[in-house]
């Protein structure tokens, strides 16, 4: 009996601490996800269709690529010179979050991008761009 | 009364009624230097994030910010306004404005031009009479030449371009 209690205690103690998102409800996960916080309710600002296409390319990457590949991507700048901006730089130039915020930790941002709540928020933002182009 | 962000630091500048210390002034200048040359005016297109990150450029192209400065639009209040209190979001600069109807002949200097998709904006800065070669009719006179001044990220400068050429005649006007 004593061994059984000890084994049960060890089992409880040695279990890996669950990751934040594993224990968080979907609502809590969305509230703390860096991508959701930046994208949800944000406004896209760009001047030319080519700039808009580059933003869309980045958003598609944001909603599909794994974190390491996402952070390694480079995008054209305002003048359409290729491979000048990281994802974070591109977002800060074209997307105005509400409320205003920065992205101080690019790696954490890319990691958060892989979470379901983030991908849903990015897809919703892409749909809002689609809707604006129908005007 | 000390600095709005560093209460124990002495005041060296007052901007829009708020007091700032030397560290803040240096941070404001440093953040403004990160902006693309098209952002007009650049000195106030910054915001204070926190003590760790300090002063940062405001996100976005700054197109609405230019229009807001020209028309004295301060809708939204902090944090939807720049350091000097002017709006930088496109939807907010249209608050209380009315769509100009009556065709291009009804457009006036200082009307706000907005792309149809609402992602870029500028200001009507000049209107010239129709080109001599343009043909109109009594019922439909030739359109005037409308010039839009805008913070142009694509051209890296505050630019003035023809509505019918550079913008292909697309977009709406608000007054």
Interface residues (C-beta under 8 A of the other chain):
Chain A: X43 X44 X45 X46 X47 X48 X51 X52 X78 X79 X91 X92 X93 X94 X95 X96 X97 X98 X99 X100 X101 X102 X104 X132 X133 X135
Chain B: X36 X38 X47 X49 X52 X53 X56 X57 X58 X59 X60 X61 X63 X64 X79 X80 X88 X89 X90 X91 X116 X117 X118 X119 X120 X150 X152 X153 X154 X156
